[in-house]
Every structure is written in structure tokens, then in C-alpha cells.
Amino acid sequence: MGRLCTLYEPAPVSLLIERLKSHLKLSHIRLALGVGKSLESSVKVVALCAGSGASILQGTESDLYVTGEMSHHEVLDAVSRGISVILCEHSNTERGFLLKLKEMLAVHFMDKINIIISERDRDPLQVA
């Protein structure tokens, strides 16, 4: 499941990168700028999907894709259409939603089960 988000105010790619890194607690992301785009290019519509979102994001009318992972050719396709791509790695994009999911499940199960978010789970890939 993904989301198509229209920002109230357009924002530069660079600002969205910093916000994502802060929210997901990441030191880095991977970025592919769309053809003709720069870090200061304005973004109004963001298509996002946690995990591996290429199949969901493809074909959306957006300025920016945000997901965990996409294949090389999927990124090239987006970039050739002027869409910038931010990849945060698969499980990193899922972790940003866990606290909200925990709250939703607690309400659904009326607090009858104990829901624990792992503090040890980390992305298996490293930058070396």
C-alpha cells in the first residue's frame, strides 16, 4: 500500500531529504535526480511506499518517489520521466511506521495483547 501526497507548499528536494533522514533516523539515503532536476528543484507531489514500492509507484503523477528499494532499471525509468527517486533501504522505510502501527493495533485489540517493537532490528545492509 502506498500514498500519493500533495504538499501544502512546494518544497525543494534537499529539504525533503533532510526531513526523511530525520524522521527515519538515517545518516544517508540514496538519491537519483530526475532529468533536468536539482537538489533545489521544487516538489509538490510525493508518491511513497514502504519496502519495495516500484510496482505501486510506477505510473503515478508525481515529482518524487520515496521508497525502500527499486531496481536499477526502475530508477532509470523514473529519472528519464523527470521524477526524482529517494531510496532509504527496504526495512528502514517500514520502521518509520512501526510506532503508529503499534498504536493502531493496540486500539484494534483493545489493549488485550502486549505489542513490542524490536529495539535490535536493523537494516542488514551497511555502507562500508
Stockholm file with secondary structure:
# STOCKHOLM 1.0

chainA/1-128         MGRLCTLYEPAPVSLLIERLKSHLKLSHIRLALGVGKSLESSVKVVALCAGSGASILQGTESDLYVTGEMSHHEVLDAVSRGISVILCEHSNTERGFLLKLKEMLAVHFMDKINIIISERDRDPLQVA
#=GR chainA/1-128 SS CEEEEEEEEEEEHHHHHHHHHHHHTCSCCEEECCTTCCTTCEEEEEEEEEEECHHHHTTCCCSEEEEEECCHHHHHHHHHTTCEEEECCHHHHHHTTHHHHHHHHHHHTTTCSCCCCCSSCCCSCCCC
#=GC SS_cons         CEEEEEEEEEEEHHHHHHHHHHHHTCSCCEEECCTTCCTTCEEEEEEEEEEECHHHHTTCCCSEEEEEECCHHHHHHHHHTTCEEEECCHHHHHHTTHHHHHHHHHHHTTTCSCCCCCSSCCCSCCCC
//
